[in-house]
Amino acid sequence: MSKKINDLFGSMRMVLPEQRAAILDHESKRGLQEKPYVDEDDFGEMCFRIYDSTQYDYAIDVKWFQPMKGNLGTLESSWGVVKEIDANKRRFKLISDWSSEWIKIENLISVTK
């Protein structure tokens, strides 16, 4: 208790609302990254592999960008077989043994066999 009495300003840790908002914003962006650039040729090849997965029923590994806050987000990955392509909404359905997900085509990072 005597430490707090001797150090009056050190014990009064006041934070302004603007500072609190800046701290919370910084904490929410920790661990997020910007969307990586994908070359047009690589994008075309990825779309071809997705289409082949629907036609020949083989599993692929997909890595995509999951936006969280503006242009910042995380990279997600999964494997499975593409069972459905929704051309109107520009997405496809990846089905694995334990889950199924709709993935937007514009968020693709890589697709491998």
C-alpha positions, 0 to 999 in steps of 0.5 A, spaced: 500 500 500 505 504 501 508 504 494 501 507 491 501 512 496 509 514 494 507 514 486 501 517 486 501 518 478 503 511 477 497 508 480 492 513 477 492 509 470 487 513 467 486 512 459 482 517 455 476 514 450 480 516 444 486 512 447 482 506 449 479 506 442 486 506 439 488 500 443 482 496 442 483 497 434 490 495 434 489 489 438 483 487 433 488 488 427 493 483 431 494 477 427 491 480 421 494 481 414 493 484 407 490 479 401 496 476 397 496 478 390 494 472 385 497 472 378 492 472 372 495 466 370 495 462 377 488 464 378 486 461 371 489 455 373 486 455 380 479 455 376 481 450 372 483 445 377 476 447 381 472 445 375 476 438 374 475 437 381 467 437 379 468 433 373 473 427 375 471 427 383 478 428 386 480 432 392 484 438 392 487 443 397 485 450 397 487 456 401 483 462 401 483 469 404 478 470 409 476 478 410 475 480 417 476 487 417 476 491 411 482 489 407 485 485 413 484 478 414 486 471 415 488 465 411 484 459 411 485 452 408 482 446 407 481 440 402 476 436 399 472 435 393 468 440 389 461 438 389 457 445 386 459 451 383 455 457 383 456 462 377 451 467 379 454 468 386 462 466 384 463 461 389 464 454 390 462 448 395 468 444 398 466 438 401 470 434 406 469 428 410 467 433 416 465 439 413 462 443 407 464 450 406 462 455 400 468 459 398 468 465 394 472 465 388 475 472 388 478 470 395 482 464 392 490 464 394 492 457 391 489 450 389 493 444 389 492 437 387 
